[in-house]
Amino acid sequence: MIRDENILDDAASVTPRATRLANVILMTERMLSLAKDNQWDSVTELEEERRLELRDCFSEPIPESQSTLFSEALAAMLHMNEELISLLESAKAEVAIKRTDQRRTSTSVRHYLDIEKEH
């Protein structure tokens, strides 16, 4: 993870784009926290905001003086994205299991009701 002081080391070199990038990292951390709490609607909302921030942040070439900063920030964000994807895959698997269990329960109830009608 990029430490805040890396982003803000040299106050003179902090540009609006660097500030925007820091915001993207914070948004990604928030998305990860929300995903861990299974708040997927909020994750989706933040993802839309983050996508706009990223588009604006990378709409122009990165200045050479900030290439290391941007590279480190992207590496951190990609790592968090991998964690988000892993959490999403787990959540999808849980939903699939619950859906299967619900179908089985529904089938059992219908079967039970059919037997009751016969008696």
N, C-alpha and C positions, 0 to 999 in steps of 0.2 A: 504494500500500500504506500502511496506517496504521502509523505508527511507534509502537513500544512506549511511548515517553514520552507520546504523545497519550493513550493509554489510561490511563496511570498518572500523568498530570500532577499531579493533586491527590489525594494519598493519602487525604484525608478523604472525597473524593467517590467513591472506589472502593467500589462496592457488590458484593454477591455476584452480581448480574446482570451488572455490568460485567466481573467476573472470568470469569463464565460466557461472556460474549460474546468476551472475549479468548481463551478456550479454544477456542471455535468457530472463530475466525480461525486459530489455530495448527493445529487439526485440518484445516481446509481447505487450509492450506499443505502439511501432511503428505500429504494426499490427492493434491494436485497433484504432489508429488515422487514418490509411489508410482506415479501414473499415467504419469509420464515414464519410469519404470523398468518399465512394463508389468506391474505387480503389482496387477492388477484385483481379485483376491479381497480383498486388504487394503484397497483403496479402498472396496469394497462394505461391508466390516465397519465401517470408520470412518464411512462415510455413515450407517449405522444409528445409531451413537453420536451423530454430529453432529445428526441429526434430533431425537433425544431432547433434546439440549442446547438446540437452537433452540426446541423446543416449550416447555421450561421457561423459557427466557430471555424469551420473548415471551408468556407466559401472562397477563401483566398489562400495562396501558398503560405506556409508557415515560415516566418523569418528564421534565418539560420541561427540567430542568437537564442531562439526559443525551441530549437528542434529537440534538444535533450529533454526539456520540460514536457513538451507535447508527447514525445515518445514514451516517457515514464508514465504519464497520465493515461495514455492509451493502453499501455500494458496493464496498468492497475484496473482500468475499466473492463478490459477484455477478461481479466481474471474474475472479476465480479460477475460479468455476463455468463461465464462458464458456470459459476455457482448458481446463478439465477436459472439457467437452463436445466441444471441438475435438479433443482427444487421443483421446477415446472414438470419435468419428467416424472418425478415422484408423485406429485399431485395428480397428474393424469392417470398414473397407475392406480392410485387410491380410488379415484372416481370410477375407473373401470371395474375394480373389485367391488365397490359398493353397488354399481349398476348390476353386476352379475348376481350379487347376493339379493338385491331387490327383486330381480326377475325370478330367482329360485323361490323366494318367499311368496311372490305373487302366484307362481305356478302351484305351489303347495296349498295356498289358500283356495285357489280355484278348484283344485283337485278335492280338497276337503269339502267344499261347498257342493260339488257334484255328488260326492258320496252321501252327504246329508240329504240331498234331494231324492236319492234312490230309496232311502229308508222311510 
